[in-house]
Structures are given as C-alpha cells and as structure tokens.
C-alpha cells in the first residue's frame, strides 16, 4: 500500500469540508464565532480606558452611565452570540464523529478483502477506530478551530496596537513566549518517551480487564485457579502506570514553575515600562489603562496560538489516518457476465499458487484443479493444509500470487466483484448472524420481498424448521443480544443449521460449505448428509472438511497436503490406490470403530 503525503493545510480543508457536508453550520460557525468573540474581548479592553477618558474630560454622570451601558450591552450581545455558537459546535462536534464513523465503516466494507486483511491496513483501521472511539478528539478539533483563528487575528491586531506603543516591548514578549514554547516542547517530548513505557502497562491492564470479565474465559480461569495471577498482574500494571503518571506529573509541575517564572519576568518588564511612560508624562492615564489591557490580551492570545499550532498535530494525524483509509483503492468496475442458474458454474484452477505477505512458504503451490458444472467436490486435508485459503480464492476474496482461476472459461479477474459474488453462496466456519430478524438473516431482504415457498423449502432442508416454528415471534424474532435486548439465542448446532439455510436460500450456482457440520452432533451431521444431495441439486458444490466420512456424498475428492493436491479421484478409486487418502481414511475409520465399540 503506497501512502500519500497529506499536508496540514489540506487536512484542515478536508476537515472543514467534512463538517460542511455533515452540517453546514458546524463549518460556518467555526469562522463566524470569531467576530463576537473578538468584539467582546476588545470592548472589555476598551471600556476601562473609556471610563478614565470620559472622567478626565469631565462628562456628566448620565452621559458616562449611558456610555457604560451601551458598551456593556455590546459585550453582552457578543458574549451571548459567542456562547451560542460555541455550544452549537460542542454539541454537533460529537455528531461529526458519527459522520466519520460512517465514512470509515462504509469504506472498510467496500475495499477488497485481501487488502482489508493485510497487516498495514489492519493497523490503519485500528488507528482510525482508536481516534473515533475518543469522541472528544473530534469534538475538540471542531471547537478549537475558532480558538485558533481568534488567536491568530488577535495576536496580529493587538501586536500591531502594541507596536504603536513600543516595538521593543512586543519583541521582548514574543521572545519570552518562544522560550516558553521550547520548554513546553521539551516537556512533551519527555511525556512521549514515558508514554511508550506507559503503553506496555495499559495493554496489560486492558488484557486483564477484558478476559477477567469475559464469560467464555471464566471457565478456564476457574478450572486452572488463575484468579490470583490475574489480580497480581493487574496490581503490577496499575503500580507501573501510577509510577509513570507520577513522573509525568512531576515534569508538568516543573514546567508550570518555568511558565510562572517567565510570565513574572514578562509582566514585570511590560508593566514596568508602561508605568515609566505614564510617570514621565509620555502616556495618558486612559492610554495606560488601554495598553495594560493590550499587553494582557496579547500575551494570552499569542500563548494560545502557540499551543493551538502544536495541538494541530493531533488533528493532522487523525485526518491523515481517515484520508489514507478513504483513499484505499476499490476494485474497478469490470464485466458482468450472465450465468445460467440451471447450467451451473465450472471452475478451473491453472497453476494457482498463493503466498501470504509475511509467510516464508506458499500456502498453496501450483494447484491444477477442474471443478465441473454441477459437480460435488470434497476438498479435504488436515488442519493447516490450505483449505480455507483455497475457499477465499474461489470466493474472489484473494487473488492468486501466481496462476489464474477461470470461471465458465473467463478469468476470475475479469469479473466485476459484486457481480461475481452473486454467483457464490458460502457457509464459513466463522459465519456471523446479523442483528436483524431471523427472516432477514435467512433471506437478506425485507419480509415483503421474501419468497415464502423457497424459505419453507430451505428451512426443511437445513433441519432448522422445527426451531424456527418454536420461536415466540416466528420469523420476526430478533437476533444478537448485543444490539437487540429482546433477541433470542440459538445453540451452536442451531446456528449452523440456520446459516446452512441462509446459504441455500441465496440459490447461487456455486455453493461452498466450509466445515458445515463442525458444530453438529453425529446424529444431526448424518441427517444433514442425507439431505446434502437434494440441497446440492443443480449447483456446483465445494465441500471442505477434515472429516473423511463426508466424502461418500461427493462425486470426487481432492486431498490437499503440503500446499499441493496430492491425490484426486472418487472414494473407491482413492481407496484402491492405497495412498495417503486411504491411510487417513483408515485412521479415522479406526477411531470411529473404537468409539462405537467403547
């Protein structure tokens, strides 16, 4: 994956444009908030000077009070406008996180599966989700933009006004602020080094938090009496974090003393110089009061500006993550080839090899295999033989490192991705249930679009019909408790039957069953095999298993071992050869016979 370079300015523009697309006022208020904020600040500086000036001129008390009321009303109106815009940004900054959420998960569902599985993209996705889970990061980026703009304009405005008093005064203040910034950077660099050490302890604590409260892990913790170990390791992690937090706190404590010292020197020089100008008659009292306000405001805004510029790194990093994710390539639209459902699908693998990026050896090497239309092929092999990898190649999730896969005589790479996936129905070992109704899980469409006859047929064929009829709300029963509180639970075997029914309902010409009986008991497994022939009618079926008992339902068997297809033929042919298949079959048969005898 080639990484683009994203400039800070480009990322800020992207961020503002994203805010505009989500809610135009979130974008506009980041700029409009500058006006009332600066107006309120300036009026606050000017009001004391105005009062002194008016008193020196000897104006009447009613006129003075009217002037104070008018300026104060202007301050109030500006502050109310500023507060309203700031609160709007604070409230809707959280909503902007949801917009980025949608962009991120929409993209992750569109990129090619092999790219999504790569370590680099997984790390990128982790960085994106890590930021999105911290809702205050994006909210802060929205509310901080007006602060940045205000600090820029205020530093320029009040710097120019102070230059009229004395340019040396402004230079001295900027130097002290610069020194203060360097000291802050040094402290943050030290914080960064401590943070690396802190991560080790936080990861340990997070691991213990997760597994100590995980229901499925509770069995092992109790069986092997690991409670004390978990508590001891958690105490070690907490003590380590506390020690590092103490070091970080000490650094910022010392940093605060440095800041106070520099602030003392700056204000002593600034106010002393202004007092000198007032004492020698080179400045009026009203100008002195106004200048004091200018000094305070300039120092505050320039310090804020430095801090905001440094903090832009956080926004820059996050937007770089999200833009890198959004710029990941998606599969180009290619040809859509018509496939006759009755004719089925013929697949030819020619010299196909596959190599994972970080692996030393090929998982599959020089595979030559023809899966004929409407054939039932058993793809068998021990764990780690490459069966699941081959399944992902057939599904189009992976591209061969070498060789080509032909589907009905057309290279798989020439098919449009979405069109190709319509040809495939699969039941994976780790298939998921969706947090919708049972019917929607089975059909993938709304109830009004369901083919009732087909649904009834696949429920009966899969063995899920009895459980389906027992559901309190029938097909409208919700699934997945993490999302739906009133959802129902199903056992491992029931889930397997439901997923099998879903794979059959799609009526794709290529059906892939990856260990479909893994969660079934022997009786349920045998019942499924008896229905297997009817379920596979008019389909090209690839049946992946390490249980050789399944092979008697298939037209042909291919044995994977050591990244190669080492044997291929019918059950009878392979048994007559007395090769590797016959050896494995005999070993498994002996195991089953011993089990039955026992």
Secondary structure, DSSP 8 states (H G I E B T S, - for coil): -------HHHHHHHHHHHHHHH-HHHHHHHHHHHHHHHHHHHHHHHHHHHHHHHHHHT--HHHHHHHHHHHHHHHHHHHHHHHHHHHHHHHHHHHHHHHHHHHHHHHHHHS-HHHHHSHHHHHHHHHHHHHHT-HHHHHHHHHHHHHHHHHHHHHHHHHHHHHHH-HHHHHHHHHHHHHHHHHHHHHHHHHHHHHHHHHHHHHHHHHHHHHHS-HHHHHHHHHTT-HHHHHHHHHHHHHHHHHHHHHHHHHHHHHHHHHHHHHHHHHHHHHHHHHHHHHTTSS-HHHHHHHHHHHHHHHHHHHHHHHHHHHHHHHHHHHHHHHHHHTS------B-----TTT---EEEEEEEE--TT-SS-SEEEEEEEE-TT-EEEEE--TTSSHHHHHHHHHTSS--SEEEEEETTEEGGGB-HHHHHTTEEEE-TT----SSBHHHHHHSS-GGG--HHHHHHHHHHHT-HHHHHHSTTGGG-BB-TTT-TT-B---HHHHHHHHHHHHHHT--SEEEEESTTTTS-HHHHHHHHHHHHHHTTTSEEEEEES-GGGGGGSSEEEEEETTEEEEEE-HHHHHHHTSHHHHHHHHHHHHHHHHHH-
